[in-house]
Amino acid sequence: MLLLSCDAGTEDSSPEPERTKLIEPDQVMTHAEIYLTREGIRKGTIKSAELKSFTRYDSTLLYDVEVLFFDDQGKHTSTLVADSAVVRQNSNLMSAFGHVKAWTQDKRKLIADSLRWDANRDLIVTEGYVEVYRGEDILSGYGLESDQRLRSTVIKRGLKGSFTEPPPEERRAKRPTDSVTTPHDSAAPIEESETDQYETTDTSSQLNQPDSDN
């Protein structure tokens, strides 16, 4: 049995809920490219399967994204792919989301759930879980700051793993600035050679997987 109840003769004076207004993009494109420059020098080319531009908010939404990074001489240094991204062209910033992978010409690799790229400083930043690969070696942890070549990399907390020392011929070929550290200068070294330095502030974090809520 279905019972219905109503207030006959009483008018509901409560205001009608405000309907959400959808923000429509100014432009929608497929197979689009965006160029980010600094002082007239191209720093990145962002390719996407679909682009939605919201000019008023300085926001461009991209789907199925590939990014090519360039140095100050215009040389291609590294590549990034992600499920989606948001680009703010006025400030030269990009945030990438979903299955984010980046790799360099010298076979370094980064995997993350999300990250932010600042083209003004050639800096990659994330607060989430990351993995950094060099050949068969891997470092992992939470929070990262790195140059776009993945040569100078800071893992902020929960550092786990180490890089084995490369053979002499590989060390000679590397630049002396390569490093992976945590943010404390007094850290005990994991390994140290004439070209590569890898450090940690908490040696116990190499043995135990960090808590998932960090």
N, C-alpha and C positions, 0 to 999 in steps of 0.2 A: 504494500500500500504506500502510495506516494502522498506526502503531506506538504502543502505549500502554504506559506504564511506571508501576509503583506500588511502594510499600514494604510488602509484605505483613507483617502482624503488628506494624506500628509505628503507634502512635497519636499523632496530632498534638496536642501539648500546648499549642500557642500559643493565646493568648486570642482569642476571637471578636471581630472588629472591632466597635467600638461604633457602633451605627446612629444616624444623624443624626435628632434629634428635631425634627419640624416644629413651628414655633410657629404656633398657630392664632389668628386675630384674635378679639377679644372681641365685635366687632360688624361686620357687613357691611351697607352701605346703598347704594342707588342714588339718583341725583339728590339728593345731600346738600349741606348748607351748613354752614360753620363760621364763627363770628364771633370775631375777635380784638379785645380791648378793652384800653385803658390808662386807669386811673383812672376807669372807668365810661364812657369815650368810645369808641365803635366806631372802630377804625383800619382794619379790613379785613373784607370778606366773601369767603369762599373757597367757590366752587361747584365740584362735581365730578360726573362721570357715575357714578363708583363710589368708595366709601369703605371702607377697612378700618382699624379702630381696634385698637391694641394698648396698652391702658391702662397695663399694668405698665411699659412702656418709654416712656411719654409720647410715643408715635409714632402718627401717623395717616397712612396711605398714601392718596393721592388719584390718580385717573386722569382724563384729559381735563379739565384744570383751568382755571378762570377766576377771577381775583382782582380785586375792586374795592377801591381804596384811598380813604381818607377823611382829611381834615385835622382839626385840633382843633375846628373848628366843625361837623363832620359833613358837610362838602361833599365830593362825589365829585371826586377830582383826577386819577386815572389808573386804567388797567386793564392786567392782565397775563394772558397765556394760556400754557400749557405742556402737554406730553404727560403729565407726572406731577409729584407733589410729595410732600414729607414735612413734616408740621406737628407742632411740639412746642408744645402749647397752654400748658403750665405756664410756658414761657419766652418765649412770643410770637415764635417763630422759624418761618420757612418756607424750605425749600430746593426750588427748582423745576428740572426737568430736561427736556431735549428740546424743540427748536423753541420756545425761550422768546422771547416778544415782549411788549413793554410800550409803551404809548402814553398820552399825556396829553391833557387837554382842549384844550390849545393846540397840538396836532399835533406834539409831539416824540415820537420813537420810539427804542426800544432793542431790539436783537436780540442774543441770546447763546445758547450751548449750555446753560448752567446759571447759576443765581445764587441768592443767599440774601437774604431780606428779614428785617430786624430791626424788628418793629413797635414796640419800645420806643424806638428812636431814629429811626424813619422813614427807615431806611438800606437801600439796595440795594448788595450787594457780590458781586463775582465775581473769580476769578483767571484765567479763560479769555479767549478772544477775544470782542470786543464790537464792535458798530457802533452809533453814535449819530447819529440823523437830526434835522435841523431843516429842513423844507421840502425843497428839492432838494440841500442840503448834507449832507455826511457826515464824521464822524470815526470812525476805527477804531484798535484797539490791543489790548493785553493787560492784564487787571486793571482793575477799576473800582470806585469808590465814588461813590454818588450819592444824593441825596434822592429820594423817590418821585415828585416832580414832574419829575425830570430837568432841574432848573434849575442846581444846583450839582454838577458832575460832575468827578471826578478820574480820568483814564486814566493808569495807573501806568507803562507802558512801551510802546515801539514805536508811539508816536502817529503817525498818518498822516492827512493831509487838513486842511481848515480850513473855517470857516464864513464866508460872505460877509457883509458888513455889511448889516443890514436897512435898509429905507427909513426916513426920519425919523419917519413916523407910526407905524411898527411899534416903533421904539425907544422912543418916548414911552409906548407901551402896555405895554412890558415892565417888569418889576421890576428894580431896580438890582443884584440879587444874582445874576443869571444868569452862570454861568461854567463853562468847561471847561478844566481845567489838568492838568499833571503834578505830582507831589508836591514839586517844588523851587521855592522862592520866587524864586530868582534867574533863572528861566527867561526866555528872550527871547520877546517877544510875537509871536504870529501876527497877531492883529488886536486892536484895542482901540477901544472907543467908550465913550460915557457910560454904557451899560447892560450891555454884554457884553464879557468878556475871555476870550481863548483863548490858552493858552501851551503851549510845549514846551521840554524840556530838551535835545533832540537834533535839530537841524534836518535831519540826514541821514536820520533815520527817516521824514521826510515823503516822501523820494524812493525809498526801498527798502522792499519788503515785509519785515516782521520774520520771523526764522527761526521755523519751525513748532514747534520744541521749546522756545521761550521761554514 
